[in-house]
Amino acid sequence: MKARLENGKVVKYNTIPNILSNSSKSITNANVASDEVLEEFGFFNVVVPEYNLETQAINNLHFSPTGNYFTYDVVEKETE
């Protein structure tokens, strides 16, 4: 899965659109482009951290500039 920032919000993509364009170029067959090319258009991998489904949850999908990917925060679930 890939994601990118669009108008200040993180948008997830299960599939990449076939045609992409930015201020400097356009490409077709983007859905088969390399990660390097997709990064030029702002698409980066989504990395889901390991967490315990019973006691933890994930939220706040955000960009990690140190790793050049999007990831979630792991938070403890509230107990009743």
N, C-alpha and C positions, 0 to 999 in steps of 0.2 A: 504494500500500500504506500502511496505517496501523498504528500500534502504540500500546500504552499499558502503564503499569505496573500489574501485578496481583500482589498479595501479594509485592512486592519484586522481581518478575521482569518483564522486558520480553516482552510477548506480541504477535506480529505478526498482522495480520488482512489477508487478501486481500479479504474482503468484510466489511462491517459487519453485525452482527446487526440484525434488523428492529426489535426492541424493546430499548430501553435505559432503565435507571433508575439514579438515584443517590440520595443522601439527601434531595434537595430536589424532584426531579421525575422523571417518566417520559415517554418519547416513543415513538410508533409510527412506522413508516416511516423509521427512523433510517438505513437503507441509502441514502436519498436526501437526507439532511440536509446542510446546509451545513457547511463546515469549522469555522466559528465555533461552531455548535451541537455538533458532535462534540468540539471541544476542551473544552467544558463537561463532557463525560463522560470526558475524559482521552485521547481519540484524537487523535494528531498524525501528520503525514506522516513517512514514512521516506525519508531522503535518502541515496542511495548515492553516496559520493565517487568521483571518477575515480581509477583506479589501473591499473597495468600488470599484466595477467593473468599474464604470464610471470615477473615478478620480485617481484610484490607480492600480498598477500592482504588481505581485510577480516575483522575480527572485532570482538567487544565492542560489540554494538549498545547504545547508551546515549542518554539524553536530553541535548540541547544547550539549556540554558536561555536562552542568548543568542539563539538562533534559533527557539526553540519548535518543535523537530522532533527526531526520533530519527535518529542517524547511526552509522556504523561508524568504527573506527580503521583506518588503513591501515598494514600492517606489511610489512617485507621478508621474503620467503620464505627459508628456510634453504637454503643450497646444499650439495650432497653432496660 
